[in-house]
Amino acid sequence: MVHFTTEEKAAVASLWAKVNVEVVGGESLARLLIVYPWTQRFFDSFGNLCSESAIMGNPKVKAHGSKVLNSFGNAIKHMDDLKGTFADLSELHCDKLHVDPENFRLLGNMILIVLATHFSKEFTPQMQAAWQKLTNAVANALAHKYH
Amino acid sequence: MLSAQERAHIAQVWDLIAGHEASFGAELLLRLFTVYPSTKVYFRHLGDQPDEVQLLSHGQRMLQAVGVAVQYMDNLHAVLSPLADLHAQVLRVDPTNFPLVIQCFQVVLAAHLQGEYTVEMQAAWDKFLTGVAVVLTEKYR
């Protein structure tokens, strides 16, 4: 089980308080779909994904990105029990959505890059480390119920 | 492999780094060691807690090599051959570490360029640096 130090929890929480979930979530998912185009395979029902501007402006992408990042908000409230928190979502992603868990890691990396564009110098190496630990832990929790 | 637009994005971002290889390189290494401490095993010559001077010196060397790669992005095999030999015979960095360096590189660029770090730039640099990593590991076996 992942253990977050008091400093790591504080770092994550302090940045989270300033995050515009809709903007960061939407942009992170859009960047994932553009930088790693094969990830579009899960979003056939999302409409127009045929260009960078189409993806960045796609309302379904924004909505889903926002939804995904909101679940991080939940993760931050339960950092000591991510596996429990994400148990149902893990089953969903395995049994219904059939998403390769590698995609969770890639999206986590995108979230960090978008956070860096928004927070710049405030996104210190220590902040990056705490957030990378969180996104990795969420990715692992989401993969936990795969069989 | 790289489109004309991708090359343009790569060159455009490099123009912002050129002249600042040391500070960008130092930040890259500091982030790498902080976020992925296991990567320090490949930098034992910098000591347990590398100081700023060491990070600047080694960081500059790494970023200068990236600059060469940018200049000759159509001919990476030839221009990176000595570094490929070095990585295969001497450094033997496990290939799984290159994506970690690339992620930290992206964060450095994103933190510095902020809103100007477009997704097109990010995609081009991801593709380019992944290509560099492939060349650096291609003589491994």
Interface residues (C-beta under 8 A of the other chain):
Chain A: A30 R31 I34 V35 E52 M56 N109 L112 I113 V114 A116 T117 H118 F119 S120 K121 F123 P125 Q126 Q128 A129 Q132
Chain B: E27 L30 R31 T34 V35 Y36 Q103 C104 Q106 V107 A110 A111 H112 L113 Q114 G115 Y117 V119 E120 Q122 A123 D126
